[in-house]
């Protein structure tokens, strides 16, 4: 566990988790056959991810297409957020390794969703907080979404109109 270190992330995932908040407490280890991947595994190392749904975006059919999430980690495993969200059935948008659901890819190809090719994972290290070693005071550093993620978010909010 990271102790006094707090890390906050923002992510866009496919679909919408059923609950507004949740915690994934599942161990993570090397994937059994795909050695470049990690996976939820009973013999893996402890991994704990808290998430909160911020906003859900729907398609023409009114069904959830994607959701933005705020995340906080208590542990720091390789690909932890990506593995945990994928294990929930809501992989990170743009994640080629842990994947978009085939149904969502089909919606983009069929024109139901705008072509939201991102070229990267929609995963952003938004904040870090820790104790300043000399003073003991909390030190918080925050970063806004990079321009390409801001643009992607605007395309989701206004798929057929001008970006506001």
C-alpha positions as CSV (number, residue, x, y, z in Angstrom):
1,X,0.0,0.0,0.0
2,X,1.1,3.5,-0.7
3,X,0.4,4.9,2.8
4,X,0.4,8.7,2.9
5,X,0.8,8.9,-0.9
6,X,-2.6,9.6,-2.6
7,X,-2.9,9.4,-6.3
8,X,-6.0,10.5,-8.3
9,X,-6.7,9.6,-11.8
10,X,-9.4,10.4,-14.4
11,X,-10.5,7.8,-16.9
12,X,-13.1,7.3,-19.6
13,X,-14.5,3.8,-19.8
14,X,-16.8,1.9,-22.2
15,X,-20.3,1.5,-20.9
16,X,-21.5,2.6,-17.4
17,X,-20.8,0.8,-14.1
18,X,-24.2,-0.2,-12.4
19,X,-23.3,1.6,-9.2
20,X,-22.2,5.2,-8.8
21,X,-19.1,4.2,-6.7
22,X,-17.2,1.1,-6.0
23,X,-14.0,-0.5,-5.0
24,X,-12.1,-3.3,-6.9
25,X,-10.1,-5.4,-4.4
26,X,-8.6,-8.1,-6.6
27,X,-5.0,-9.3,-6.8
28,X,-3.1,-8.7,-10.0
29,X,-0.3,-10.8,-11.5
30,X,1.2,-11.6,-14.8
31,X,-1.3,-13.1,-17.3
32,X,-1.0,-16.8,-17.7
33,X,-0.5,-16.9,-21.4
34,X,-0.1,-13.3,-22.7
35,X,3.1,-12.3,-20.9
36,X,2.9,-8.6,-21.9
37,X,-0.4,-8.4,-20.0
38,X,-1.4,-8.4,-16.4
39,X,-4.6,-10.0,-15.1
40,X,-6.7,-10.4,-12.0
41,X,-5.2,-13.6,-10.5
42,X,-5.8,-15.3,-7.1
43,X,-2.0,-15.8,-6.7
44,X,-1.3,-12.1,-7.7
45,X,-0.3,-9.3,-5.5
46,X,-2.8,-7.2,-3.5
47,X,-4.4,-4.4,-5.6
48,X,-7.0,-1.9,-4.5
49,X,-8.7,0.7,-6.7
50,X,-11.6,3.0,-5.7
51,X,-13.7,4.6,-8.4
52,X,-16.6,7.1,-8.7
53,X,-18.7,7.6,-11.8
54,X,-18.7,11.3,-12.8
55,X,-20.7,11.4,-16.0
56,X,-22.3,8.9,-18.4
57,X,-22.7,9.5,-22.1
58,X,-25.4,7.7,-24.1
59,X,-25.8,6.7,-27.7
60,X,-28.8,7.3,-30.0
61,X,-30.5,4.3,-28.5
62,X,-30.3,5.9,-25.0
63,X,-28.0,3.2,-23.7
64,X,-24.7,4.1,-22.0
65,X,-21.7,4.3,-24.4
66,X,-19.0,5.6,-22.1
67,X,-18.6,7.0,-18.6
68,X,-16.0,9.2,-17.0
69,X,-14.6,8.0,-13.7
70,X,-12.5,9.5,-10.9
71,X,-10.2,6.9,-9.4
72,X,-7.9,6.6,-6.4
73,X,-5.3,3.9,-5.9
74,X,-4.3,2.4,-2.6
75,X,-1.7,0.1,-4.3
76,X,0.5,0.6,-7.4
77,X,0.5,-2.5,-9.6
78,X,1.5,-2.6,-13.2
79,X,-1.6,-1.7,-15.3
80,X,-3.7,-1.7,-12.2
81,X,-6.4,0.7,-13.3
82,X,-6.7,-0.8,-16.8
83,X,-6.8,-4.4,-15.5
84,X,-9.3,-3.6,-12.7
85,X,-11.7,-1.6,-15.0
86,X,-11.5,-4.3,-17.7
87,X,-12.3,-6.9,-15.1
88,X,-15.5,-5.0,-14.3
89,X,-16.5,-5.1,-18.0
90,X,-15.7,-1.4,-18.5
91,X,-12.2,-1.1,-20.1
92,X,-10.5,2.2,-20.6
93,X,-11.4,3.9,-23.9
94,X,-8.5,3.7,-26.3
95,X,-6.9,0.8,-24.5
96,X,-5.6,-1.5,-27.2
97,X,-4.2,-4.0,-24.8
98,X,-7.2,-4.6,-22.5
99,X,-9.7,-3.7,-25.2
100,X,-12.9,-2.1,-26.2
101,X,-16.0,-4.2,-26.2
102,X,-16.8,-5.4,-29.8
103,X,-20.3,-3.9,-29.6
104,X,-18.8,-0.4,-29.0
105,X,-16.3,-0.8,-31.9
106,X,-19.3,-1.8,-34.1
107,X,-21.3,1.3,-33.1
108,X,-18.4,3.5,-34.1
109,X,-18.0,1.6,-37.5
110,X,-21.8,1.8,-38.1
111,X,-21.8,5.6,-37.5
112,X,-24.0,5.4,-34.4
113,X,-21.1,7.1,-32.5
114,X,-18.8,9.7,-33.9
115,X,-15.4,8.4,-34.9
116,X,-13.7,9.0,-31.6
117,X,-10.3,7.6,-32.5
118,X,-8.1,8.7,-29.6
119,X,-4.7,7.1,-30.4
120,X,-4.1,6.6,-26.6
121,X,-5.7,5.5,-23.4
122,X,-8.2,8.0,-21.9
123,X,-6.4,7.7,-18.5
124,X,-4.9,10.8,-16.8
125,X,-2.9,11.2,-13.6
126,X,-4.8,14.2,-12.3
127,X,-3.4,14.6,-8.8
128,X,-0.9,13.4,-6.3
129,X,-0.7,14.3,-2.6
130,X,2.0,13.5,-0.1
131,X,3.6,14.9,3.0
132,X,6.3,17.5,2.3
133,X,9.4,15.8,4.0
134,X,10.8,18.9,5.8
135,X,7.5,20.6,6.9
136,X,5.2,17.6,7.2
137,X,2.5,19.6,5.5
138,X,0.4,18.0,2.7
139,X,1.6,18.9,-0.7
140,X,-0.9,18.5,-3.6
141,X,-0.1,18.7,-7.3
142,X,-2.8,18.7,-9.9
143,X,-2.8,18.7,-13.7
144,X,-5.7,19.4,-16.0
145,X,-6.7,17.0,-18.8
146,X,-4.3,17.3,-21.8
147,X,-5.8,18.9,-24.9
148,X,-6.4,15.7,-26.8
149,X,-8.5,14.3,-23.9
150,X,-10.4,17.5,-23.5
151,X,-11.2,17.4,-27.3
152,X,-12.4,13.8,-27.0
153,X,-14.6,14.7,-24.0
154,X,-16.2,17.5,-26.0
155,X,-16.8,15.2,-28.9
156,X,-18.7,12.9,-26.5
157,X,-20.7,15.8,-25.1
158,X,-21.5,17.3,-28.5
159,X,-21.2,14.5,-31.1
160,X,-23.1,16.1,-33.9
161,X,-22.4,19.8,-33.2
162,X,-19.6,22.2,-32.8
163,X,-17.2,21.8,-30.0
164,X,-18.0,24.3,-27.3
